[in-house]
Amino acid sequence: MGRKITKIEAVTPMPKRKRVAAYARVSCGKDEMLHSLAAQVSFYSDLIQSRSDWEFAGVFADEAETGTKDSRPEFQRLIAKCQSGQVDMVITKSISRFARNTVTLLETVRDLKERGIDVYFEEQNIHTESADGELMLTILASYAQEESRSVSENCKWRYRNGFKEGKPSNYIRVYGYDYKNGRLTVIPEEAEVVRMIFTDYLGGMGRNAIMKKLTRLAVPTKTGGHWSESTVMSMLSNEKYIGDMMLQKGYVADHITKRIKPNRGELPMYYVEGTHEAIIDKETFEAVQAEIARRSALSHHPRTKTFSEFSGMIHCARCGANFCKKVNCSGTKYAKVTWACRTFTYRGKRECPAKRIPEDILKAKCAEVLGLAEYDLEAFKSQIAAITVPDDGVLIFEFQDHTHTTVMWENPSRRESWTDDMKAVARERAKEGHANG
């Protein structure tokens, strides 16, 4: 019997549609630039969706972000989508729109190329998947980076010449004022807060107490965040509140990071008087500066090291902050070491009511979970990874092997915690009080 042979026709697979995304960016938040960005987004959306062999994977657009920064949120979102395998090709207008930093550009392009993702630069007509793509990119990206440096230097020159003439930069943000068209104008409700801060400081309050008061009164900050001691201190020493301006307090270190460094004598500064309406009179401002100097001189005493094996190890589950070391009655024989939540310490009980933990109790509980008769530093370092405080009187110990143990603790009563020496001192003070009365 002969063999039967059946021919099975080949099936031509349907061509796979290429998933295409686009990236657009403008480095300025002006209206005309934002209009240009909107036009780019619209153009790329229409372009990708007009191709039957392409699948739309999104248009990612950053507003007012420089090409030298890695923190561009939409750029990072695009890269994450590429790395998760959701994009086959990226279109962008030019190399300078994608990145002006040669290293960042090449690292990004190479990473995408290894994943089989092509990047197409329209202006230069370069596909990174082509053989000569990387050579061209290296040359052109170096040019783009040099162009960025040149633009940065021109901006610096313009600003520094403006400073010599008493003109501020294009951007100023200071509590109490609005900045428009090169002028600072007073915001009445914020100005009242500024006056309160200066009055409270001269009245004896410290920057921490003022910070807590502002938080308690629910006074909004300029940026909508939390008040801090450093913010209060910078306000107390800001010459803008008396109607003057110190120009070039900081400067851009380099054109790649755009990081602003404080000017500590590297460049000249210019003090300009009477540039705008004052909120604080000069007599009050000078009195505050004198008080700042007086308190600073009083606080210049030798610091004792507060670092210990518990530093960075104790975490507050209520607010997420670490516990820090506190020493009461420092320098006396009654000195007591406790560990307190940083939020409670610097922002007050309203922000986090976590209870302090005496260090002697902490060490006793460490010995307990380690099965030791007394606390051992080396055993703690080698076996304990972290300590979490979920609530008052509760400690969760995490070991190096990722196991956990929960223990309870409580403070001894005040009477039990008093030593015979402490009781004797208290009796003597009481006798002196009766004698003086």
Summary of the structure (lengths in Angstrom):
residues: 437
radius of gyration: 32.1
end to end distance: 132.0
largest distance: 132.4
contacts: 1128
relative contact order: 0.05
helix: 41%
strand: 19%
